[in-house]
Amino acid sequence: MPVYTVNDKSPQDFSDWMTKWTCQAGFSLIMPRELLQPNTAELKKLSVASRTGLDEEASFIIQFKSTRLKHAVSGDLLAVYPKNDHRERLYSIGKIEENIQLSVKLHEHGLGSGFLNNLQHGDTIKAKLVKNQHFRFPGKAKKSSWYPTERALRPS
Ligand SMILES: Cc1cc2nc3c(=O)[nH]c(=O)nc-3n(C[C@H](O)[C@H](O)[C@H](O)COP(=O)(O)OP(=O)(O)OC[C@H]3O[C@@H](n4cnc5c(N)ncnc54)[C@H](O)[C@@H]3O)c2cc1C
């Protein structure tokens, strides 16, 4: 079969490919249920604690209260689902005091970055913590005394 592309983890695209492939291969497979429906059990409600405006590179910093994601540490990932479907976007977490901070580049027509950029203080989203063990700050490293985020979040 020719190369077949699956757009944005689309279950429909995957299912279409599976049907064509199994027809050709001469046997049948059942599409796993969990691929058709996003697993909402792991989603936690987070509220926006603060955010900056866009800087000259169309980037912004957004902080969420982390009471529902206490185990998150810097280097872990936050998975957001802008349309409450299979489309997932990942963002690196910085744990700043008790908040979860994301540093986001806004992409023109970007689904995830546009969704985050539309959030204001007090808004809530549902998101999932993705542990990223190998991307964490080494336990023995020196602590920096300079926090760029404090400067970035200071009201001008
Ligand atoms: C492990 C990991 C960690 C990450 N951490 C971060 C992070 O900390 N910060 C961060 O900013 N990003 C991070 N990313 C990237 C992030 O997950 C998204 O990929 C990014 O925000 C773009 O997603 P989007 O939904 O905004 O854009 P998409 O909707 O996926 O669009 C992708 C591109 O297509 C273009 N596009 C979309 N629609 C159209 C259209 N109709 N016409 C023309 N062009 C179009 C967009 O401009 C964009 O350039 C991370 C990714 C991974 C895998």
The ligand as a Tripos MOL2 file, in Angstrom:
@<TRIPOS>MOLECULE
LIG
   53    58     1     0     0
SMALL
NO_CHARGES

@<TRIPOS>ATOM
      1 C1          7.4820   17.4880   24.1680 C.3       1 LIG1
      2 C2          6.9670   18.8160   23.6260 C.ar      1 LIG1
      3 C3          7.0640   19.9450   24.4090 C.ar      1 LIG1
      4 C4          6.6200   21.1740   23.9050 C.ar      1 LIG1
      5 N1          6.7480   22.2840   24.6830 N.ar      1 LIG1
      6 C5          6.3430   23.4790   24.2040 C.ar      1 LIG1
      7 C6          6.4710   24.6590   25.0020 C.ar      1 LIG1
      8 O1          6.9290   24.6190   26.1610 O.2       1 LIG1
      9 N2          6.0700   25.8230   24.4580 N.ar      1 LIG1
     10 C7          5.5500   25.9210   23.1980 C.ar      1 LIG1
     11 O2          5.2020   27.0330   22.7590 O.2       1 LIG1
     12 N3          5.4030   24.7990   22.4250 N.ar      1 LIG1
     13 C8          5.7760   23.5990   22.8930 C.ar      1 LIG1
     14 N4          5.6270   22.4770   22.1230 N.ar      1 LIG1
     15 C9          4.9580   22.5940   20.8210 C.3       1 LIG1
     16 C10         3.4290   22.5240   21.0270 C.3       1 LIG1
     17 O3          3.0630   21.2290   21.4770 O.3       1 LIG1
     18 C11         2.6340   22.7880   19.7320 C.3       1 LIG1
     19 O4          3.1200   21.9340   18.7150 O.3       1 LIG1
     20 C12         2.7340   24.2360   19.2890 C.3       1 LIG1
     21 O5          2.1710   25.0910   20.2700 O.3       1 LIG1
     22 C13         1.9640   24.4390   17.9750 C.3       1 LIG1
     23 O6          0.6890   23.9280   18.1500 O.3       1 LIG1
     24 P1         -0.5890   24.7270   17.6820 P.3       1 LIG1
     25 O7         -1.7580   23.8310   17.9970 O.co2     1 LIG1
     26 O8         -0.6000   26.1240   18.2120 O.co2     1 LIG1
     27 O9         -0.3890   24.8170   16.1410 O.3       1 LIG1
     28 P2         -1.0700   23.8010   15.0600 P.3       1 LIG1
     29 O10        -2.5270   24.0570   14.9950 O.co2     1 LIG1
     30 O11        -0.6140   22.4330   15.3390 O.co2     1 LIG1
     31 O12        -0.3960   24.3610   13.7750 O.3       1 LIG1
     32 C14         0.9540   23.9640   13.4500 C.3       1 LIG1
     33 C15         1.5050   24.9180   12.4270 C.3       1 LIG1
     34 O13         0.6440   24.9450   11.2970 O.3       1 LIG1
     35 C16         0.2520   26.2930   11.0280 C.3       1 LIG1
     36 N5         -1.1800   26.3340   10.6310 N.ar      1 LIG1
     37 C17        -2.2130   25.8870   11.3500 C.ar      1 LIG1
     38 N6         -3.3740   26.0760   10.6650 N.ar      1 LIG1
     39 C18        -3.0240   26.6490    9.5000 C.ar      1 LIG1
     40 C19        -3.7480   27.0750    8.3690 C.ar      1 LIG1
     41 N7         -5.0740   26.9450    8.3080 N.pl3     1 LIG1
     42 N8         -3.0650   27.6270    7.3510 N.ar      1 LIG1
     43 C20        -1.7250   27.7480    7.3850 C.ar      1 LIG1
     44 N9         -0.9840   27.3530    8.4280 N.ar      1 LIG1
     45 C21        -1.6080   26.8190    9.4720 C.ar      1 LIG1
     46 C22         0.4370   27.0590   12.3180 C.3       1 LIG1
     47 O14         0.7550   28.4160   12.0830 O.3       1 LIG1
     48 C23         1.6140   26.3530   12.9380 C.3       1 LIG1
     49 O15         2.8260   26.8720   12.4690 O.3       1 LIG1
     50 C24         6.0620   21.2580   22.5970 C.ar      1 LIG1
     51 C25         5.9590   20.0950   21.8220 C.ar      1 LIG1
     52 C26         6.4120   18.8980   22.3220 C.ar      1 LIG1
     53 C27         6.3010   17.6650   21.4450 C.3       1 LIG1
@<TRIPOS>BOND
     1     1     2 1
     2     2     3 ar
     3     2    52 ar
     4     3     4 ar
     5     4     5 ar
     6     4    50 ar
     7     5     6 ar
     8     6     7 ar
     9     6    13 1
    10     7     8 2
    11     7     9 ar
    12     9    10 ar
    13    10    11 2
    14    10    12 ar
    15    12    13 ar
    16    13    14 ar
    17    14    15 1
    18    14    50 ar
    19    15    16 1
    20    16    17 1
    21    16    18 1
    22    18    19 1
    23    18    20 1
    24    20    21 1
    25    20    22 1
    26    22    23 1
    27    23    24 1
    28    24    25 2
    29    24    26 1
    30    24    27 1
    31    27    28 1
    32    28    29 2
    33    28    30 1
    34    28    31 1
    35    31    32 1
    36    32    33 1
    37    33    34 1
    38    33    48 1
    39    34    35 1
    40    35    36 1
    41    35    46 1
    42    36    37 ar
    43    36    45 ar
    44    37    38 ar
    45    38    39 ar
    46    39    40 ar
    47    39    45 ar
    48    40    41 1
    49    40    42 ar
    50    42    43 ar
    51    43    44 ar
    52    44    45 ar
    53    46    47 1
    54    46    48 1
    55    48    49 1
    56    50    51 ar
    57    51    52 ar
    58    52    53 1
@<TRIPOS>SUBSTRUCTURE
     1 LIG1         1 GROUP 0 **** ****
